[in-house]
Amino acid sequence: MRHILVIGAGRSATNLIQYLAQHAQAQELEITVADLSQEAANKNINGMPKTRGIAFDVNDAAQRSSLISSHDLVISMLPAYMHLEVAKDCLAHGKHMVTASYISPDMLALDQEVRNKNLVFMNECGLDPGIDHMSAMKVIDSIREQGGEMLLFESFTGGLIAPESDTNLWHYKFTWNPRNVVLAGQGGAAEFIQEGTYKYIPYHRLFRRTEFLDIEGYGRFEAYANRNSLKYRSIYGLEDILTLYRGTIRHVGFSKAWNMFVQLGMTDDSYRIPNSEHLTYKEFVNLFLPYSPTDSVALKLRHNLKIDQDDLMWGKLEELDLFNTEKTIGIKNASPAMALQKILMDKWTLEPEDKDMIVMYHKFGYVLDGVKQQIDSHMVLIGEDQTNTAMAKTVGLPVAIAALKILNGVIKNPGVQLPITKEVYTPILKELEDYGVVFKEKQVPYMGYNPNNVAG
């Protein structure tokens, strides 16, 4: 009997736990799900075979060490900053580890010790990062094996609302951590390279520099640049590539509307608002507008943003109930970003029957035998409902599959790593197809950087 410990039973762990439980009997597994309370740990178990939930405090060093020592592999679905102590205990007790989070410098510093103990610490094995790595490297490796030289790589991912559940003017609902959505793009300029030239987009311009994407069968989308695309040159072995750009996908029109909040300053998380818990939504909006003894908050906002009353942008703002005089922020010492998140969650939270949608799209430009060519690849997955979301599937399933492949010796190359080698991505991508995560690739004329495909 092999023992797997899953730390963290949040939304992303739903399908992960289901997958392990479904394979428990045949694979001789016993699964422990650990969370802050017994109730939270048991929430997604529902009588699954060979699976138990326990209350667990990751900050309790003795409990953490004891629990990890009694399992063969640990899956950490904790916030990224909490992985390190778990990793150190895994190293001390000789246990494999899998996470969906980016590899931190502190985690990477453990690499040699992990190798010395012949352990696998697999990171960045969720959706993005994760499936994006695997699906990209599959095509890049194939191009290289044919003798091709990469010229262009663009990659885009979005967690969206499915068309059948799209019920608001923003064409958006929260399918993942709302805070990450509100703070998206902050922390420095977006960095990428196009046609051999370094490009930078500062935060205040980010949502007005978008690119259009057309996906067969699903229509047109837009994408804004991720903060740092350049680090993927070394990760993917693309040091000499001319164009490298990664972005986040949204339905067309979202970014222009979101830019209103950026320009007002409502996405700022760097300071706290006194007495924020008592502010009505309308009073919160008024904080960012000039004083007027006569003009209403609505009129000041329209003038400030230079939009007309019959403009779609105004309709989007009204739809959020921004001028409500009864609802309060209800959060002490809230930053503008925290207050905005509270307002948005009133309108953008998934209903029980709502379906989300994951969209991933890659462009690969290369030269082979002196001819420039291009491959476009896309994957679209629709969720089932508020619980069994496409987001939970695409984050949790690759983590669970990787864990089982490690235990079974299919993935055995040791070290602190991400899923960019054939040994890792081939079996995981193959099994993901059984769950509807299928990439459709097609050869298209080489386009390079197309300035006509840029919005805003």
C-alpha positions in Angstrom: 0.0 0.0 0.0 1.3 3.5 -1.0 0.3 6.6 1.0 -0.3 10.0 -0.6 -0.7 13.1 1.5 -2.7 16.0 0.0 -2.2 19.3 1.9 -4.9 21.8 1.2 -8.5 20.9 0.1 -9.5 24.1 -1.7 -11.4 24.4 -5.0 -8.3 23.3 -7.0 -8.1 20.0 -5.1 -11.6 18.7 -6.0 -10.7 16.8 -9.1 -7.3 15.9 -7.8 -8.8 14.1 -4.9 -11.4 12.4 -7.1 -8.8 11.1 -9.5 -6.7 9.6 -6.7 -9.7 8.0 -5.0 -10.8 6.5 -8.3 -7.4 4.9 -8.7 -7.0 3.9 -5.1 -8.1 0.3 -5.3 -6.3 -0.6 -8.5 -3.1 1.3 -7.6 -3.1 0.3 -3.9 -3.3 3.8 -2.6 -4.4 5.3 0.7 -5.0 9.1 0.5 -4.9 11.5 3.4 -6.4 15.0 2.8 -5.2 17.5 5.3 -6.7 21.0 5.9 -7.2 23.5 8.7 -10.3 21.8 10.0 -11.7 18.3 9.7 -14.8 19.8 8.0 -12.7 21.5 5.3 -10.7 18.3 4.8 -13.8 16.1 4.4 -15.7 18.6 2.2 -14.6 17.0 -1.1 -14.2 13.4 0.0 -17.9 12.3 0.2 -17.2 8.7 1.2 -14.5 8.2 -1.4 -12.6 4.8 -1.1 -9.3 4.7 0.7 -9.5 8.4 1.5 -9.6 10.2 4.9 -9.6 13.8 6.0 -7.8 15.2 9.0 -7.3 18.6 10.7 -3.8 19.9 10.1 -1.8 23.0 10.9 1.0 23.4 8.5 2.8 25.7 11.0 2.9 22.9 13.6 6.4 21.6 12.8 6.0 18.4 14.9 2.7 17.5 13.3 3.9 18.4 9.9 7.1 16.3 10.2 5.2 13.3 11.6 2.5 13.4 9.0 5.0 13.7 6.1 7.2 10.9 7.4 4.2 8.5 7.3 3.5 9.0 3.6 5.3 8.2 0.3 4.5 11.3 -1.6 3.2 14.8 -0.7 1.0 17.0 -2.8 1.0 20.6 -1.6 -1.9 22.7 -2.7 -1.0 25.4 -0.2 -0.3 29.0 -1.2 3.1 29.1 -2.9 4.9 30.8 0.0 4.0 27.9 2.3 5.6 25.1 0.2 9.2 25.5 1.5 8.7 24.1 5.0 6.8 21.1 3.5 9.6 20.6 1.0 12.3 20.6 3.7 10.4 17.9 5.6 9.9 15.9 2.4 13.7 16.1 1.9 14.5 15.1 5.5 12.2 12.1 5.3 13.0 11.1 1.7 9.5 11.8 0.2 8.6 12.9 -3.3 6.6 16.1 -3.7 4.3 17.7 -6.3 2.9 21.3 -6.4 1.1 23.4 -9.0 3.1 26.5 -8.0 6.0 28.3 -9.7 9.5 27.2 -8.5 10.7 29.7 -6.0 14.5 30.5 -5.6 14.4 28.9 -2.2 12.8 25.7 -3.6 15.3 25.6 -6.4 18.1 25.9 -3.9 17.2 22.4 -2.7 17.8 20.8 -6.1 21.2 19.2 -5.4 20.0 17.7 -2.1 16.9 16.4 -3.8 18.9 14.8 -6.5 21.3 13.3 -4.0 18.3 11.5 -2.3 17.0 10.5 -5.7 13.7 12.3 -5.1 11.3 14.0 -7.5 10.1 17.5 -6.5 7.7 18.4 -9.4 6.5 22.0 -9.5 4.5 24.1 -12.0 2.3 21.1 -12.8 -1.1 22.7 -12.9 -2.7 24.7 -15.7 -0.6 27.8 -16.1 2.0 27.0 -15.1 1.8 23.3 -16.0 -0.3 22.3 -19.0 1.1 25.3 -20.9 4.7 24.0 -20.3 3.8 20.5 -21.4 1.8 21.3 -24.5 4.4 23.9 -25.6 7.4 21.7 -25.2 5.7 18.8 -27.0 5.5 20.9 -30.2 8.8 22.7 -29.7 10.6 19.4 -29.3 8.9 18.0 -32.4 10.0 21.0 -34.4 13.6 20.7 -33.2 13.7 16.9 -33.9 12.8 17.7 -37.6 15.7 20.2 -37.7 13.6 23.3 -37.4 14.7 26.5 -35.7 12.2 28.4 -33.6 11.5 32.0 -34.6 8.4 32.8 -32.7 6.5 31.5 -29.6 3.4 33.1 -28.2 1.3 31.5 -25.5 -2.0 32.6 -24.0 -4.3 31.1 -21.3 -7.6 32.3 -19.8 -10.1 31.2 -17.2 -13.4 32.5 -18.6 -17.1 32.0 -18.3 -18.6 29.5 -20.8 -21.0 31.0 -23.4 -24.1 29.3 -21.8 -23.4 30.9 -18.4 -22.4 34.3 -19.8 -25.0 36.6 -18.2 -23.3 40.0 -17.7 -22.0 42.8 -19.9 -18.4 42.1 -18.8 -18.6 38.5 -20.1 -16.7 37.5 -17.1 -17.1 35.7 -13.7 -14.5 34.6 -11.2 -13.4 31.1 -11.9 -10.3 31.3 -9.7 -8.8 33.5 -6.9 -10.5 36.9 -7.3 -7.6 38.7 -5.6 -5.3 37.5 -8.4 -7.7 38.9 -11.0 -7.9 42.3 -9.3 -4.1 42.5 -8.9 -3.2 41.1 -12.4 -0.4 42.9 -14.1 1.0 44.7 -11.1 4.5 44.6 -9.8 6.4 45.9 -12.8 6.2 46.4 -16.5 5.2 43.5 -18.8 8.4 42.4 -20.6 8.6 40.5 -23.9 10.5 40.4 -27.2 9.0 41.0 -30.7 11.0 40.6 -33.9 14.2 40.9 -31.9 13.3 44.0 -30.1 12.7 44.2 -26.3 9.3 45.6 -25.5 7.8 46.9 -22.2 4.3 47.8 -21.2 3.9 49.7 -17.9 0.9 48.7 -15.8 -1.1 51.9 -16.6 -1.0 51.0 -20.3 -1.3 47.2 -20.0 -5.0 46.8 -20.6 -5.0 49.1 -23.7 -2.3 47.1 -25.4 -4.2 43.9 -26.2 -3.9 41.3 -29.0 -6.8 39.6 -30.8 -7.0 35.8 -31.0 -9.3 33.9 -33.3 -10.0 30.3 -32.2 -11.9 28.1 -34.6 -15.3 27.2 -33.3 -15.2 29.7 -30.4 -14.7 33.1 -32.1 -12.6 36.0 -31.2 -10.8 36.7 -27.9 -8.4 39.3 -26.6 -5.2 38.9 -24.6 -3.0 41.3 -22.5 0.6 40.7 -21.8 1.8 38.7 -18.8 4.4 40.4 -16.5 7.5 38.6 -17.6 7.7 36.5 -20.7 11.5 36.7 -21.0 12.2 34.1 -18.4 10.8 31.4 -20.7 13.7 31.8 -23.1 16.0 29.8 -20.8 13.2 27.5 -19.5 12.3 26.4 -23.0 15.7 26.8 -24.6 14.7 29.7 -26.8 17.6 32.0 -26.1 17.9 33.1 -29.8 14.1 33.4 -30.5 13.0 36.7 -32.2 9.5 36.8 -30.7 8.4 35.5 -27.3 5.2 36.7 -25.7 2.9 35.3 -23.1 -0.5 36.7 -22.2 -3.9 36.2 -20.4 -7.0 35.6 -22.4 -10.3 37.5 -21.9 -13.5 38.0 -23.9 -13.3 41.0 -26.2 -14.0 44.2 -24.5 -13.0 43.2 -20.9 -9.6 44.8 -20.9 -10.9 48.2 -22.1 -13.5 48.2 -19.4 -11.1 47.0 -16.7 -8.8 49.8 -17.6 -11.3 52.2 -16.1 -10.6 50.8 -12.6 -6.8 51.0 -13.3 -7.0 54.6 -14.3 -9.2 55.5 -11.2 -6.8 53.8 -8.9 -9.2 51.2 -7.6 -6.8 48.3 -8.2 -4.1 49.7 -5.9 -3.2 47.5 -3.0 -0.4 49.6 -1.5 -2.3 51.5 1.1 -5.3 51.1 3.5 -8.5 53.2 3.7 -9.6 54.4 7.2 -13.0 53.3 8.3 -13.3 51.3 5.0 -15.8 48.8 6.6 -18.4 51.5 6.9 -18.1 52.9 3.4 -21.0 52.3 1.0 -20.2 51.3 -2.5 -21.1 54.8 -3.7 -18.8 56.4 -1.1 -16.0 54.2 -2.1 -16.3 55.3 -5.7 -16.4 58.9 -4.6 -13.0 58.5 -2.9 -11.3 58.5 -6.4 -13.2 61.5 -7.8 -12.7 65.3 -7.5 -14.9 67.2 -5.1 -17.9 69.0 -6.4 -20.7 70.8 -4.4 -23.2 70.1 -7.1 -22.3 67.1 -9.4 -23.5 63.6 -8.4 -21.0 60.8 -8.0 -22.3 59.2 -11.3 -21.8 62.5 -13.2 -18.3 63.0 -11.8 -17.4 59.5 -12.8 -18.6 59.9 -16.3 -16.7 63.1 -16.7 -13.6 61.7 -15.2 -13.6 58.7 -17.5 -14.9 60.7 -20.5 -17.7 58.3 -21.3 -21.3 59.1 -22.3 -24.4 57.8 -20.5 -25.3 55.6 -23.5 -21.8 54.2 -23.8 -21.5 50.4 -23.2 -18.7 51.2 -20.7 -21.2 53.1 -18.6 -23.6 50.1 -18.7 -20.8 47.9 -17.4 -20.2 50.2 -14.5 -23.9 50.5 -13.6 -24.3 46.7 -13.8 -21.8 46.4 -10.9 -24.1 48.4 -8.6 -21.3 50.9 -7.9 -23.6 53.6 -6.7 -25.4 51.6 -4.1 -26.0 53.6 -0.9 -26.9 50.7 1.3 -24.3 48.0 0.7 -21.0 48.5 2.6 -17.5 47.3 1.9 -17.5 45.6 5.3 -13.7 45.1 5.4 -11.6 46.8 8.0 -8.5 48.6 6.7 -9.2 47.6 3.2 -7.0 48.6 0.3 -8.8 49.9 -2.8 -8.1 46.5 -4.4 -9.7 44.7 -1.5 -12.8 46.9 -1.6 -13.1 46.5 -5.4 -12.8 42.8 -5.1 -15.7 42.8 -2.6 -17.9 44.7 -5.0 -17.0 42.5 -7.9 -17.7 39.3 -6.0 -21.3 40.4 -5.5 -21.8 40.1 -9.3 -19.1 37.8 -10.6 -19.4 34.8 -8.4 -20.3 31.5 -10.2 -23.9 30.3 -9.6 -24.3 26.6 -8.7 -25.1 25.6 -12.3 -22.7 28.0 -14.0 -20.0 26.5 -16.3 -16.6 28.0 -16.7 -14.3 27.6 -19.7 -10.5 27.3 -20.0 -8.9 28.5 -23.2 -5.2 27.9 -24.1 -3.7 29.0 -27.4 -0.1 28.7 -28.6 1.6 30.0 -31.8 4.9 28.4 -33.0 6.8 30.1 -35.8 9.9 28.3 -37.1 12.1 27.9 -40.2 12.6 24.4 -41.6 14.6 23.7 -44.8 14.8 27.5 -45.4 11.0 27.9 -45.3 9.2 29.8 -42.6 6.3 27.9 -41.1 3.8 28.2 -38.3 1.8 25.8 -36.1 -1.2 27.1 -34.1 -2.4 25.0 -31.2 -5.5 25.4 -29.0 -7.4 23.7 -26.2 -10.8 24.6 -24.9 -12.4 22.8 -21.9 -15.9 23.5 -20.5 -16.6 22.9 -16.8 -19.6 21.0 -15.4 -20.9 23.3 -12.7 -19.7 25.6 -9.8 -17.8 22.7 -8.1 -16.5 20.6 -11.0 -15.0 23.5 -12.9 -12.7 23.4 -15.9 -10.3 25.3 -13.8 -10.3 22.7 -11.0 -9.8 19.9 -13.6 -6.9 21.5 -15.4 -5.1 22.5 -12.2 -5.8 19.4 -10.2 -5.7 16.5 -12.7 -2.1 17.0 -14.0 -0.9 17.3 -10.4 -2.6 14.0 -9.5 -1.5 12.2 -12.7 2.1 13.4 -12.1 2.0 12.1 -8.5 0.9 8.6 -9.6 3.5 8.5 -12.4 6.2 9.3 -9.9 5.0 6.6 -7.5 4.9 4.1 -10.4 8.4 5.0 -11.6 7.2 6.4 -15.0 8.6 9.8 -14.0 11.9 9.1 -12.2 14.5 11.8 -13.2 15.3 13.3 -9.8 15.5 17.0 -8.8 13.5 20.1 -8.3 11.9 20.5 -11.7 9.0 21.5 -13.9 7.3 19.3 -16.5 9.2 20.2 -19.6 10.9 16.9 -20.4 9.4 14.1 -22.6 9.5 11.7 -19.7 7.1 14.0 -17.9 4.9 15.6 -20.5 4.2 12.6 -22.7 2.4 10.4 -20.3 0.6 13.3 -18.5 -0.7 14.9 -21.8 -1.8 11.5 -23.1 -3.8 10.7 -20.0 -5.3 14.3 -19.8 -6.9 13.6 -23.2 -9.2 11.0 -21.5 -10.6 14.0 -19.5 -11.2 16.2 -22.5 -8.0 18.2 -22.3 -7.1 17.9 -26.0 -4.9 20.2 -28.1 -5.8 20.7 -31.7 -2.8 21.6 -33.8 -2.8 22.9 -37.4 -0.3 24.2 -39.9 -1.0 27.8 -40.9 0.9 30.4 -43.0 3.7 32.0 -41.1 2.5 35.4 -39.9 5.3 36.6 -37.6 4.3 39.7 -35.6 1.1 41.1 -37.1 0.5 44.7 -36.1 -3.0 44.5 -37.6 -3.9 42.0 -34.9 -3.4 44.5 -32.0 -6.4 46.1 -30.3 -6.5 49.5 -28.5 
